[in-house]
C-alpha cells in the first residue's frame, strides 16, 4: 500500500514539474512592417528574448534585447553586446520602455556583419545589456539566420 502511495506521489510531482516547466525559447524568422526578423522566443506566446531586424537592402540591423535591464532610464544611451570566447560585437543605441513587461529594454543598431561575426563562431553566445545577461545557443538558428541574410540583401 505504501509503495502505491509513493508511486502516486512521484507521478504527481513529475506531472506537476512538466506542467510548470517553461518552454525553452527557439529561433524563428518573421516578416513585419516591411522588415525581416530573426527572433529568439516562443512563437506561440509571442514572448521574445531578442528581436534582430533589418530593412531589405539596408545592411543595418536593429537588435532589440527584451530581457530587461538594470539602472537604465528610457532614452538613455545604452548598448546590446553579443559575445562569446571567440568574438565580441557591440550594437550602440538607447534604452526603451517596454509597455508589456513594464521594464526597460535596449535597442541597438549596427552592421549586418557584426552579427555574422558571432554566427561564424558556431558557439553559444551571451547577449548583455546593463544589468542583464542571457546565454543563447545557436541550435536551430541556421535556417532563420539564412532567411534574415537573404531578406536583408533584397533591395
N, C-alpha and C positions, 0 to 999 in steps of 0.2 A: 504494500500500500504506500509506504514511504517513497519507494522508487518511482511510482506513478506520479505522486505529487511533485517530486523533484524534477522529473521529466517534464511535467506540465509547466512548472515554473521556468525551466530553461527554455522551452519552446516559446513561452510568453515573452521572456526577455529578448530572445532572438528576434521575434516578430516586432516587438516594440523598437528595438535597435535599428532594424532595417527600415521601419516606417518613419523614424525620426532622422535618419541619416540624410544629409544634404547631398543633392546631386553635384557631382564634380562639373565645373564649367568645361565647355568644349569649344573648339574653334569652328567658326562658320562664316560664310560670306553673305553679304546682303547689298542691295542697292536701294538708296533712299534719296529723294530730292535731287537726282542727277549725280550723286556721288556714289562711289564704290566703297564698301566697308569690309574690313576684316575684324571680326568680333570674337572675344573670348567671353563666354557667358552661357546662360541657359536659354535657348531659343524659345522653349515652351513658356517660361515665366517672364521673359524679357529682361531678366536681371543680367547685367553685364559687369565685367571686371575691367575690360579695356575695349575701346572702340577706335580703330585706326581707319581713317577715311582719306580719300583724295577725290578731286575732281578730275574727270578724264582729260589726259594730256597735260596736266599741271606739273607732275613730277614732285609735288609738295604734299606732305602728309599732315593731317591733323590727328594727333594722338591724344585721346581723352582717357585719362585714368579715372575710374569710377570706384575706387577703393577708399575714398575719403582722404583726409589729410589732418595734420595736427599743427596748429599755430598759424594758419593762413587765413586771410580775410579775402572776400570776393574782390577781384580786380587787382590784387597784389601780384607782383612778378613772381613766377614760380617756374618749375621745370619738371618734365617727366623724364626720368632716367631709365634706360634699358641697359642691363649689364649682366655679364657672366665672367668666368675666368679668362675668356679669350677676347672680349670686346666690350666697349662701353660707348653708348651714344646718348646725347642729351637733346631733348626737344624743348627749347625755351618757350615760355608762354605766360599764362596767368591762372590764378585761382578763380574758380567759378562756383556759384551756389548751385547745389543740386536740389531742385524742388521736391523730387521724390523721396530722397533719403534725409533731407534736412542738413546734410553735411556740406563740406567744401571739397570739390574735386579740382583736378588740374587739367588744363588743356594746353598742349604744346604743339609747335609746328616745326617742320624740318624736311629735309630732302628724303625722297624715297630710298636713296642709297643708304641712309642711316639704318633703316630697318633691315635692309639687305645685309648689312654688316653683322647684325645679330643673327639673322636666319642662317647665314652661311656657316656659322659655328656648329650648327646642328646640335646644340646643347641647351639644357634648360637655362632660363634667364630670369632675372629679377626686374620687376618694374618698381621703381622707387620714386616717391614724392615726399615732400617734407612731412615727416612723422608717420609714414606708412610704407609698407613694402608688400609685394605679392610675388611669390615664386610661380613661374609658368613653365610648363613643358611644351616642347614643340610637337608632341604627338598629336596627329590629326590636323596639323597646321598646313601641310604641303599644298593640298588642293585649294583651300580658300585663299592661301597666300598667292598661289599662281593666278587665281581669278583676280585678286587685287592688282597684281602686276599687269595683267592683260587689260584690265579696266582703266588703270591709271595711264597706260600708254595710248589708249584710244584718243583720237583728237581731231 
